[in-house]
Amino acid sequence: MASVRELKKDIDYLIFEVISDCFVYSGVHPENKSDELSTIMSDAVNFRNDLIARVNNPDGKDNPKIVKAYYKTVEKDLMTGVDKLFIRLSALTEKKK
């Protein structure tokens, strides 16, 4: 992990990519005004807010090893959570076919 600042930037970048892809999907398929699409975007924003709150309030501030492990867990959760959001968006595309 490079820094907390970089982690926050990564969180913002990845979540905004999910939201951007949702807007692209709605632009390509304007006839499909899915509630699931708005749910995905809402979940992405809530996930982002949760991760930022976790980054701002680490556990075990006195022990550097605990803090490092904590941020690695946050980073892992970011990757798995974004992957799940993209899978949900891909499932909408599959339903469309």
PyMOL commands that place a pseudoatom at each C-alpha (Angstrom):
pseudoatom trace, name=CA, resn=MET, resi=1, chain=A, elem=C, hetatm=0, pos=[0.000, 0.000, 0.000]
pseudoatom trace, name=CA, resn=ALA, resi=2, chain=A, elem=C, hetatm=0, pos=[1.474, 3.309, -1.052]
pseudoatom trace, name=CA, resn=SER, resi=3, chain=A, elem=C, hetatm=0, pos=[-0.529, 5.680, 1.138]
pseudoatom trace, name=CA, resn=VAL, resi=4, chain=A, elem=C, hetatm=0, pos=[-3.940, 6.408, 2.550]
pseudoatom trace, name=CA, resn=ARG, resi=5, chain=A, elem=C, hetatm=0, pos=[-4.311, 9.221, 0.032]
pseudoatom trace, name=CA, resn=GLU, resi=6, chain=A, elem=C, hetatm=0, pos=[-3.677, 6.850, -2.886]
pseudoatom trace, name=CA, resn=LEU, resi=7, chain=A, elem=C, hetatm=0, pos=[-6.119, 4.323, -1.450]
pseudoatom trace, name=CA, resn=LYS, resi=8, chain=A, elem=C, hetatm=0, pos=[-8.824, 6.982, -1.306]
pseudoatom trace, name=CA, resn=LYS, resi=9, chain=A, elem=C, hetatm=0, pos=[-8.078, 7.951, -4.899]
pseudoatom trace, name=CA, resn=ASP, resi=10, chain=A, elem=C, hetatm=0, pos=[-8.326, 4.300, -5.947]
pseudoatom trace, name=CA, resn=ILE, resi=11, chain=A, elem=C, hetatm=0, pos=[-11.671, 3.976, -4.177]
pseudoatom trace, name=CA, resn=ASP, resi=12, chain=A, elem=C, hetatm=0, pos=[-13.048, 7.050, -5.925]
pseudoatom trace, name=CA, resn=TYR, resi=13, chain=A, elem=C, hetatm=0, pos=[-11.692, 6.023, -9.322]
pseudoatom trace, name=CA, resn=LEU, resi=14, chain=A, elem=C, hetatm=0, pos=[-13.069, 2.486, -9.250]
pseudoatom trace, name=CA, resn=ILE, resi=15, chain=A, elem=C, hetatm=0, pos=[-16.483, 3.436, -7.898]
pseudoatom trace, name=CA, resn=PHE, resi=16, chain=A, elem=C, hetatm=0, pos=[-16.845, 6.241, -10.412]
pseudoatom trace, name=CA, resn=GLU, resi=17, chain=A, elem=C, hetatm=0, pos=[-15.958, 3.763, -13.174]
pseudoatom trace, name=CA, resn=VAL, resi=18, chain=A, elem=C, hetatm=0, pos=[-18.852, 1.565, -12.068]
pseudoatom trace, name=CA, resn=ILE, resi=19, chain=A, elem=C, hetatm=0, pos=[-21.207, 4.550, -12.052]
pseudoatom trace, name=CA, resn=SER, resi=20, chain=A, elem=C, hetatm=0, pos=[-19.893, 5.714, -15.414]
pseudoatom trace, name=CA, resn=ASP, resi=21, chain=A, elem=C, hetatm=0, pos=[-20.514, 2.285, -16.912]
pseudoatom trace, name=CA, resn=CYS, resi=22, chain=A, elem=C, hetatm=0, pos=[-24.059, 2.382, -15.532]
pseudoatom trace, name=CA, resn=PHE, resi=23, chain=A, elem=C, hetatm=0, pos=[-24.658, 5.692, -17.305]
pseudoatom trace, name=CA, resn=VAL, resi=24, chain=A, elem=C, hetatm=0, pos=[-23.197, 4.289, -20.518]
pseudoatom trace, name=CA, resn=TYR, resi=25, chain=A, elem=C, hetatm=0, pos=[-25.510, 1.290, -20.245]
pseudoatom trace, name=CA, resn=SER, resi=26, chain=A, elem=C, hetatm=0, pos=[-28.536, 3.547, -19.750]
pseudoatom trace, name=CA, resn=GLY, resi=27, chain=A, elem=C, hetatm=0, pos=[-27.451, 5.631, -22.750]
pseudoatom trace, name=CA, resn=VAL, resi=28, chain=A, elem=C, hetatm=0, pos=[-27.025, 2.606, -24.991]
pseudoatom trace, name=CA, resn=HIS, resi=29, chain=A, elem=C, hetatm=0, pos=[-30.294, 1.037, -23.802]
pseudoatom trace, name=CA, resn=PRO, resi=30, chain=A, elem=C, hetatm=0, pos=[-32.628, 4.008, -23.189]
pseudoatom trace, name=CA, resn=GLU, resi=31, chain=A, elem=C, hetatm=0, pos=[-35.696, 1.789, -23.469]
pseudoatom trace, name=CA, resn=ASN, resi=32, chain=A, elem=C, hetatm=0, pos=[-34.553, -0.218, -20.453]
pseudoatom trace, name=CA, resn=LYS, resi=33, chain=A, elem=C, hetatm=0, pos=[-35.230, 2.007, -17.428]
pseudoatom trace, name=CA, resn=SER, resi=34, chain=A, elem=C, hetatm=0, pos=[-34.343, -0.664, -14.943]
pseudoatom trace, name=CA, resn=ASP, resi=35, chain=A, elem=C, hetatm=0, pos=[-34.732, -0.238, -11.206]
pseudoatom trace, name=CA, resn=GLU, resi=36, chain=A, elem=C, hetatm=0, pos=[-31.805, -2.634, -10.904]
pseudoatom trace, name=CA, resn=LEU, resi=37, chain=A, elem=C, hetatm=0, pos=[-29.547, -0.114, -12.639]
pseudoatom trace, name=CA, resn=SER, resi=38, chain=A, elem=C, hetatm=0, pos=[-30.405, 2.605, -10.151]
pseudoatom trace, name=CA, resn=THR, resi=39, chain=A, elem=C, hetatm=0, pos=[-29.954, 0.081, -7.336]
pseudoatom trace, name=CA, resn=ILE, resi=40, chain=A, elem=C, hetatm=0, pos=[-26.461, -0.755, -8.594]
pseudoatom trace, name=CA, resn=MET, resi=41, chain=A, elem=C, hetatm=0, pos=[-25.529, 2.931, -8.688]
pseudoatom trace, name=CA, resn=SER, resi=42, chain=A, elem=C, hetatm=0, pos=[-26.961, 3.507, -5.216]
pseudoatom trace, name=CA, resn=ASP, resi=43, chain=A, elem=C, hetatm=0, pos=[-25.103, 0.482, -3.849]
pseudoatom trace, name=CA, resn=ALA, resi=44, chain=A, elem=C, hetatm=0, pos=[-21.883, 1.760, -5.443]
pseudoatom trace, name=CA, resn=VAL, resi=45, chain=A, elem=C, hetatm=0, pos=[-22.223, 5.134, -3.731]
pseudoatom trace, name=CA, resn=ASN, resi=46, chain=A, elem=C, hetatm=0, pos=[-23.018, 3.517, -0.384]
pseudoatom trace, name=CA, resn=PHE, resi=47, chain=A, elem=C, hetatm=0, pos=[-20.068, 1.135, -0.808]
pseudoatom trace, name=CA, resn=ARG, resi=48, chain=A, elem=C, hetatm=0, pos=[-17.769, 4.078, -1.562]
pseudoatom trace, name=CA, resn=ASN, resi=49, chain=A, elem=C, hetatm=0, pos=[-18.946, 5.976, 1.501]
pseudoatom trace, name=CA, resn=ASP, resi=50, chain=A, elem=C, hetatm=0, pos=[-18.452, 2.910, 3.682]
pseudoatom trace, name=CA, resn=LEU, resi=51, chain=A, elem=C, hetatm=0, pos=[-14.911, 2.340, 2.403]
pseudoatom trace, name=CA, resn=ILE, resi=52, chain=A, elem=C, hetatm=0, pos=[-13.931, 6.003, 2.873]
pseudoatom trace, name=CA, resn=ALA, resi=53, chain=A, elem=C, hetatm=0, pos=[-15.265, 5.894, 6.435]
pseudoatom trace, name=CA, resn=ARG, resi=54, chain=A, elem=C, hetatm=0, pos=[-13.248, 2.733, 7.077]
pseudoatom trace, name=CA, resn=VAL, resi=55, chain=A, elem=C, hetatm=0, pos=[-10.084, 4.322, 5.666]
pseudoatom trace, name=CA, resn=ASN, resi=56, chain=A, elem=C, hetatm=0, pos=[-10.548, 7.410, 7.825]
pseudoatom trace, name=CA, resn=ASN, resi=57, chain=A, elem=C, hetatm=0, pos=[-11.003, 5.361, 11.014]
pseudoatom trace, name=CA, resn=PRO, resi=58, chain=A, elem=C, hetatm=0, pos=[-8.448, 2.529, 11.109]
pseudoatom trace, name=CA, resn=ASP, resi=59, chain=A, elem=C, hetatm=0, pos=[-8.321, -0.061, 13.878]
pseudoatom trace, name=CA, resn=GLY, resi=60, chain=A, elem=C, hetatm=0, pos=[-5.270, -0.353, 16.126]
pseudoatom trace, name=CA, resn=LYS, resi=61, chain=A, elem=C, hetatm=0, pos=[-3.734, 3.054, 15.537]
pseudoatom trace, name=CA, resn=ASP, resi=62, chain=A, elem=C, hetatm=0, pos=[-0.931, 2.295, 17.992]
pseudoatom trace, name=CA, resn=ASN, resi=63, chain=A, elem=C, hetatm=0, pos=[0.383, -0.809, 16.237]
pseudoatom trace, name=CA, resn=PRO, resi=64, chain=A, elem=C, hetatm=0, pos=[1.730, -0.289, 12.670]
pseudoatom trace, name=CA, resn=LYS, resi=65, chain=A, elem=C, hetatm=0, pos=[1.357, -3.979, 11.790]
pseudoatom trace, name=CA, resn=ILE, resi=66, chain=A, elem=C, hetatm=0, pos=[-2.329, -3.942, 12.651]
pseudoatom trace, name=CA, resn=VAL, resi=67, chain=A, elem=C, hetatm=0, pos=[-2.863, -0.745, 10.657]
pseudoatom trace, name=CA, resn=LYS, resi=68, chain=A, elem=C, hetatm=0, pos=[-1.070, -2.170, 7.620]
pseudoatom trace, name=CA, resn=ALA, resi=69, chain=A, elem=C, hetatm=0, pos=[-3.155, -5.354, 7.757]
pseudoatom trace, name=CA, resn=TYR, resi=70, chain=A, elem=C, hetatm=0, pos=[-6.301, -3.253, 8.185]
pseudoatom trace, name=CA, resn=TYR, resi=71, chain=A, elem=C, hetatm=0, pos=[-5.592, -1.224, 5.037]
pseudoatom trace, name=CA, resn=LYS, resi=72, chain=A, elem=C, hetatm=0, pos=[-4.773, -4.380, 3.091]
pseudoatom trace, name=CA, resn=THR, resi=73, chain=A, elem=C, hetatm=0, pos=[-8.182, -5.728, 4.091]
pseudoatom trace, name=CA, resn=VAL, resi=74, chain=A, elem=C, hetatm=0, pos=[-9.863, -2.505, 2.952]
pseudoatom trace, name=CA, resn=GLU, resi=75, chain=A, elem=C, hetatm=0, pos=[-8.020, -2.729, -0.367]
pseudoatom trace, name=CA, resn=LYS, resi=76, chain=A, elem=C, hetatm=0, pos=[-9.081, -6.361, -0.813]
pseudoatom trace, name=CA, resn=ASP, resi=77, chain=A, elem=C, hetatm=0, pos=[-12.694, -5.468, 0.032]
pseudoatom trace, name=CA, resn=LEU, resi=78, chain=A, elem=C, hetatm=0, pos=[-12.548, -2.676, -2.544]
pseudoatom trace, name=CA, resn=MET, resi=79, chain=A, elem=C, hetatm=0, pos=[-11.490, -5.028, -5.318]
pseudoatom trace, name=CA, resn=THR, resi=80, chain=A, elem=C, hetatm=0, pos=[-14.028, -7.734, -4.482]
pseudoatom trace, name=CA, resn=GLY, resi=81, chain=A, elem=C, hetatm=0, pos=[-16.841, -5.214, -4.018]
pseudoatom trace, name=CA, resn=VAL, resi=82, chain=A, elem=C, hetatm=0, pos=[-16.181, -3.442, -7.314]
pseudoatom trace, name=CA, resn=ASP, resi=83, chain=A, elem=C, hetatm=0, pos=[-15.960, -6.804, -9.059]
pseudoatom trace, name=CA, resn=LYS, resi=84, chain=A, elem=C, hetatm=0, pos=[-19.377, -7.758, -7.657]
pseudoatom trace, name=CA, resn=LEU, resi=85, chain=A, elem=C, hetatm=0, pos=[-20.857, -4.451, -8.864]
pseudoatom trace, name=CA, resn=PHE, resi=86, chain=A, elem=C, hetatm=0, pos=[-19.480, -5.014, -12.370]
pseudoatom trace, name=CA, resn=ILE, resi=87, chain=A, elem=C, hetatm=0, pos=[-20.852, -8.570, -12.351]
pseudoatom trace, name=CA, resn=ARG, resi=88, chain=A, elem=C, hetatm=0, pos=[-24.300, -7.229, -11.472]
pseudoatom trace, name=CA, resn=LEU, resi=89, chain=A, elem=C, hetatm=0, pos=[-24.061, -4.706, -14.318]
pseudoatom trace, name=CA, resn=SER, resi=90, chain=A, elem=C, hetatm=0, pos=[-22.945, -7.455, -16.719]
pseudoatom trace, name=CA, resn=ALA, resi=91, chain=A, elem=C, hetatm=0, pos=[-25.933, -9.548, -15.656]
pseudoatom trace, name=CA, resn=LEU, resi=92, chain=A, elem=C, hetatm=0, pos=[-28.212, -6.716, -16.795]
pseudoatom trace, name=CA, resn=THR, resi=93, chain=A, elem=C, hetatm=0, pos=[-26.528, -6.799, -20.174]
pseudoatom trace, name=CA, resn=GLU, resi=94, chain=A, elem=C, hetatm=0, pos=[-27.048, -10.553, -20.394]
pseudoatom trace, name=CA, resn=LYS, resi=95, chain=A, elem=C, hetatm=0, pos=[-30.746, -10.156, -19.546]
pseudoatom trace, name=CA, resn=LYS, resi=96, chain=A, elem=C, hetatm=0, pos=[-31.064, -7.670, -22.400]
pseudoatom trace, name=CA, resn=LYS, resi=97, chain=A, elem=C, hetatm=0, pos=[-30.027, -10.228, -25.061]
for i in range(1, 97): cmd.bond("trace and resi %d" % i, "trace and resi %d" % (i + 1))
show_as sticks, trace
zoom trace
